[in-house]
């Protein structure tokens, strides 16, 4: 089983602002979010299949705790409450489907993958967006 534990610093980010635009976030809030998310600090603690992930930016801090295979509460990247379910999709990669609790909007999900060279790749999936936004952490 891979160990995702550690303090991760962002190395690269692509398509984040485009994703916020597709989600309907207004231009002023998009600019603030992109600036704030340019250097997030991510802390992951893992105990077997139980995860705690804290993501801190200058604008907000989010914390989620979950166990692989069990539904949990979180928020989509634009702050909508959802139920999420994370599953292993390969030896070093988990995928998490998100289901909105209220309203409708684009279907969202995320994946986290550890690479052989020690990077953590976080991909946010919007099922109506051709180029998935992703972040690479070291």
C-alpha positions in Angstrom: 0.0 0.0 0.0 1.4 3.5 -0.9 2.1 6.0 1.8 0.7 9.4 0.9 1.8 10.9 4.3 3.8 14.1 4.2 3.9 17.8 3.7 3.6 18.6 0.0 4.5 21.8 -1.8 3.1 22.7 -5.2 5.4 22.4 -8.2 3.0 23.0 -11.1 -0.6 23.9 -11.7 -2.5 23.8 -15.0 -6.1 24.7 -16.0 -7.3 25.7 -12.5 -8.8 29.1 -13.6 -10.5 27.4 -16.5 -12.1 24.9 -14.2 -13.4 27.7 -11.9 -14.8 29.4 -15.0 -16.7 26.2 -16.1 -18.1 26.0 -12.5 -19.5 29.5 -12.8 -17.2 31.3 -10.4 -17.2 35.0 -11.3 -14.0 36.6 -12.6 -13.1 38.6 -9.4 -13.4 35.5 -7.2 -11.5 33.4 -9.8 -8.6 35.8 -9.7 -8.5 35.7 -5.9 -8.8 31.9 -5.9 -6.0 31.5 -8.5 -3.7 33.8 -6.5 -4.5 32.1 -3.2 -4.0 28.6 -4.7 -0.7 29.4 -6.3 1.2 28.0 -3.3 -1.0 25.7 -1.2 0.4 23.8 1.7 -0.9 20.2 1.8 -0.5 17.9 4.8 -1.5 14.3 4.4 -1.7 11.8 7.3 -2.4 8.2 6.4 -3.0 5.2 8.6 -3.7 2.3 6.4 -6.9 3.2 4.5 -7.7 6.2 6.7 -6.7 9.6 5.4 -6.6 13.1 6.8 -5.8 15.9 4.2 -5.4 19.5 5.2 -5.0 22.1 2.4 -4.0 25.6 3.4 -4.0 28.7 1.2 -4.0 32.4 2.1 -7.8 32.5 1.6 -9.0 29.3 3.3 -8.0 26.0 4.9 -9.9 22.8 4.2 -9.7 19.6 6.1 -11.1 16.2 5.2 -10.9 12.8 6.9 -12.0 9.7 5.2 -11.6 5.9 4.9 -11.2 4.3 1.4 -14.5 2.8 0.4 -16.7 4.8 2.9 -18.7 7.8 2.0 -17.7 11.1 3.6 -18.7 14.8 3.6 -16.6 17.4 1.8 -16.9 20.4 -0.5 -16.3 20.7 -4.2 -13.4 23.0 -5.2 -15.9 25.9 -5.5 -17.4 25.2 -2.1 -20.5 23.2 -2.8 -21.3 20.6 -0.1 -21.1 17.0 -1.4 -20.9 13.4 -0.4 -17.7 11.8 -1.6 -16.4 8.2 -2.0 -12.7 7.4 -2.5 -11.6 4.1 -4.0 -8.2 2.7 -5.1 -8.0 2.5 -8.8 -4.4 1.3 -9.0 -1.6 0.5 -6.6 -0.6 4.2 -6.2 -3.7 6.0 -7.2 -7.1 6.8 -5.6 -10.1 8.3 -7.2 -13.0 10.1 -5.5 -16.4 10.7 -6.9 -18.4 13.7 -5.6 -22.2 13.9 -5.4 -23.8 17.3 -4.7 -26.1 17.5 -1.7 -28.2 20.3 -3.1 -28.8 21.8 -6.6 -27.2 20.7 -9.7 -24.0 21.5 -11.5 -21.1 19.8 -13.3 -20.3 16.4 -12.0 -16.9 16.5 -10.2 -14.3 14.1 -8.9 -10.6 14.1 -8.0 -7.7 11.7 -8.2 -4.5 11.6 -6.2 -1.5 9.6 -7.4 2.0 9.0 -6.1 4.5 8.7 -8.9 7.7 6.6 -9.0 9.8 9.8 -8.7 8.1 10.9 -5.5 5.6 13.4 -6.8 1.9 13.7 -5.8 -0.4 14.4 -8.7 -3.9 15.8 -7.9 -6.3 16.0 -10.8 -9.7 17.6 -10.5 -12.2 16.2 -12.9 -15.1 18.1 -14.4 -16.9 15.8 -16.7 -17.9 18.5 -19.1 -14.4 20.0 -19.3 -12.0 18.6 -21.9 -8.6 19.5 -20.2 -8.6 18.4 -16.6 -7.0 20.8 -14.1 -4.1 19.3 -12.2 -1.5 20.1 -9.6 1.8 18.5 -9.0 3.3 18.5 -5.5 6.8 17.5 -4.3 
